[in-house]
Amino acid sequence: MQVTLQPSGAVLTIKPGERILEAAQRLGYDCPQSCRNGNCHVCAALLVDGRVRQEGQVRDHGELFTCIAEPLEDCTLLWDGVLALGELPVRKLACQVSECVALGGDVWRVRLRAPAGKPPRYHAGQYLMIERENGEKSAFSLASAPHRGRDLELHVLARENSARALIDQLQRQGIARVELPFGDTHLAELPEGPLVLIAAGTGMAQMHSLIEHCRAQGFKYPVHLYWGVRRPEDFYSLEHWDEWQQLPNLYLHKVVSDLCGWEGRCGLLHEAVCEDITELSSVQVYASGSPAMIYATLDALVSAGMDAHQMRADVFAYAPRNG
């Protein structure tokens, strides 16, 4: 039998005689619950369709308690707060602005500190939404890694008026109202193989989080970072860059696309990747940049032998390609 959960859309396959909460936990879901006897009501859900047996009675509608309800046929439940394996609850926090400093290339490092007793929960590579004075929200990748606890880091490119206004707001108010975490391009689990990280501009923030997480977790496989900008002066200062250069399994590549003649590498990011890594079948690729850049990179790497499922990018969720 199957139980479909709304609003998440998750589908649970129930074994004969198994109760709903028991099945959900067996399948790796994090469910609201406190006890297992139906007295606390924490695990309550609304039966939308189907029939269940609860305390000897058959029910076909209304509230049920998932810890004691046994499906008799396929059912649909309205059950809020159920999280899939690796999924974290979205929370709103008012954070102190602990630092707002220019890094070069018109990029600012913004450091936030979450309230005591409310450490933010997120996976390396996820992003947050920050509230502006007009009530609108803007997305920024988290450059910090989860082991940093209450301390969050963002890299903000402040060339446009709206971004400069946000920096001014944070400096004036000293408080940032944020909501997190978002995004499925993360490292909830480390892969058993090499990583290729591709970042355009401040897409480096997401890769910064991934690298710092790998470093904290003792990741032993090779990690290849490709960081691209239009002009050499667009590269900005990264606090841990010198330390990264000493890591035996981390390979750092800076690539400039529009202005050749500098002492480093020129061209497009996917060209550099294909030049260096001739066997792409065993790598996992994480990429951050504009939709045009991401899809051009995907097409180039697939043509070079990568399976499309090996590449992850937030663009695939917020700007899906038609066809």
N, C-alpha and C positions, 0 to 999 in steps of 0.2 A: 504493500500500500504506500501511497505517497501523500505527504502533507505539504501543501504550498503555503509559504509564509508571506504575508503582506505587511508593510510595503516593500520589504527587501526583495521579494521575488524568489527567495531561496526555496528549494524543493528537498524535503527530507524523505528518504526511503526508510519506512518503518518495518521492523521485523515483527513477526507474529507475537502478540502478547506484550510488545514493548510500549512503554509510555512515551509521550511526545518529548518531554524534556530529556529523558534518558537517551532517546535517539539523537536529538540535536547535539547533546554533549558528546556522544559517541562519534558523531560526524565532524567534530571540531568546532562547533559553534559556541560562542560566548553568549550565554542567555541570562536574562534577569531572573534570579532565583535566590532563595535564602534557605529554605528547608525543603523537605520532600514529603510532607503530609497534607498539603493543601490548606494549612492554617494561616500562613503568613500573607498569602495573596500576591506576593511579589511576582510570581510567574504567570499571572493571569493573562489570558488572551481571549479574543472574541471569535467564536465559531461562526464563520460566514457561510460555509457550505459543507455538507457531509454529516456523518454521525460519529459520536464517540461514546464510550462507556466510562462513567465516572462515579465511583462509590456505589456501584451496582445499578445505576440508572443510565438509560440511554438518552443522550441529548442530541438535538439536531439544530440548535441555535443558541445564542446567548453566551454569557461568560463561562469559561472553563478554567481549570487549573492544570497547566501542562505537566506538572509533576505527578499527577494521578490520573490524567485522562488518557484513555487507550483508544486509538482510532478503530472504527469498525469498517471503514471504507475510505476511499480517497477524500481528503478534506482540504478546506482552505481556512486559514486562521489570520486574523489581524493581530499581530504580535510585535509590538514595538520594542526596540532596544536589542534585537538579536544581531550579533556581529559574526561574520564569517571568520575562518581561521586567518590570522594576520591583520584583520580589520580592527581599527581603533575608533573609539567614540569621538565625535567632533565636539570640541569644547570651546567656549568663549572665555578669554582671559584679558584682564587689564594689566599690561606689563610696563614696568619701569624702563625708560630709555636710558641705558647705562653708557652708551657711546654712539656718537654720530661723527664719523671722521672721513675725510676725503682720501681716496687711495690712488688717485691718478686716473686718467682716461675718463673723467667726469663721473666716476663711480664712487659711491659712498658706502662705507661699512656701517651698518646699523646693528647695534647689539641691544638686545632686550633681556630683561630679567623677569621671569614669571613670579607670581606671588608665592610667598613661603607656604608650604603645605599643599601647593597645587602644581607639582612638576608637570610640564607638558609631556604628552605621550605622542610620539610620532616615529615613523620609520625613516631611515636615511634615504634621502631623495624626494621626500614629500614637500609640500608647500603649504603656506598659510595665506589667509585673507586678512588684510589690514584695513581698518575703517578710516575713511577720510572725514574731514569736518562737515562735508555736505551729506554724509550718510552713505556715500558710495563705497564700494570695497574694491581693493586691488590685490592681485595675486603676486606673491614673491616666493621664490624657492628658498627653502631653509638651507643655509650654508653650514650650519652647525650640525653635529651628529648627536644621536640620542644620549650618548654617555655624558654629554655636557649638562644634563639635568635641567636646571631652571634657566640656563643661559641659551638664548637663541641669537642667531646671526643671519643678517640679510645683506645682499649686495644690490644696491639701487643705482641704476644708471640715470643720472639727473641731467639729461640734455633737454628734455621737453619741459614745458611750463608746469604740467601736472606733476611730474616727478620732483621738480624743484620745490613746488608748493608742499608736497608731502614731507620733504626733508625739513622745510621751514616749520611745518606743523609739529613734527616730532621734536625739534629743538625747542620750540616755544612751550609746548605742553608738557614735555617730559614723560608722557604716558602714551602708550600705543594699545589700542583695543583690537585684539586679533581673534581669529577663529581658525582652529586647526584640529587635525591634519587633513590634507586633501591630496589626491593623486595616487595612482597605482604604479608609477615608475619608481619603485623603491627596492630596497634590499632588506625586506623582512627576513629573508633567509639568504645566506651567502651561497653562490653557485659552486659547483664542483668543477671549476675550470676557469680559464682566463677571462678577464673583463677588458672591453674596449669602451672607453668613455670619450664622447665627442661633444664638445661644448663650443658654442658661438657666443662671443661677448660675455655678458653676465650669466649666460647659461652655465658658466663656470661655478656659480654658487651651488647648483645641484650636484655637480661633480665633486666639489669641495666636501660636501656632506658625505658622499659615497666613499671618497678616499679616506677621510678621517674615520669613518665607521670601519672600513676594512683594516685600517691601521690599528684601531682599538681592539678589533676582534682577532688580530693575528692572522689575517688572510694571507695564504702562502702562494697562491697562484699569481701569474703575471697580471699586472694592471697597466694598460696602455692608455695614457691620457693625450688627447689631441684638442688643443685649445686654439681656436681661430678668431681673428679680428680682421678688420679692413685695413688698418694702418698700425704700424708698430707702437705708436703712442697710445693706442686703445687698450693695450695690455695694462692691467692695474696690479698693484702690489698685493701679494698674498702672504699672510703671516707665516705660513708653514712651508713655503716653497723651498727654502734652503734645506729644511729637514727632509722634505720629500725626495730631494735629489740624492740623499744618502741611502734611501731604501733600495735594497737589491732587487726587488720584484716590481718596482714602479718605474715606468718609462715615460718621460715627459717630453711633449712635442708642442712647440708654439709655431703657428702657421699664419702668415699674412696673405690675404687674398687680393687686395687692390693695389698695393704699393710694393713692388719688388725692389731689390737693390739693398735691402737691409742685410745684416749679417746672418739672419736666420732663414727659415724655410718659407717658400712662397707657393701659392696655389690654393686649391680648395681642400677642405678637410677630408672629404671622401677620397680624393686623389692620394693624399698622404697615407691614409689608412691602407688603401689597396697597394701602394708601393711597398709598405713595410710588412704587411701581413698577407701572405699569399694563400694561406689556408684559413678560411673563415668559418669552416663548418663546426669548429669546436669552441668558438668564442660567444660570449653574451655581450651585446652592444647596448649601451645606454646613451641616448642623445638628447641634447637640449639646444633649441634655437627656434627660428621662425618656421612656420609651416612649410614655406617654399624650400628652405634649407634642409629640413628634416626629410621631406619626401624625395628630394633630389639625392640625399645621402642614402635613403632606403633603396631607391632604384639602382644606384651605382653599386651598392654592396650586394644586393641580390644578383645583379648581373655578374658580379665577381665570385659568386658561389655561396653566399650566405642565404640561409633559409629566412624568410621574412619574419617568422616567429621568434627569431633570435634577437630582434631589436625592439627596444622599449623606449617610448617617448610620450610625454604628456600630450603632445600635439595630436596623437592618434585619438585621444578622448575628446579634446575640446575643438579640434578642427579636422574631423574625419574627411578623408578624400572621397569624393563621389565616384562610384564605380569601383 
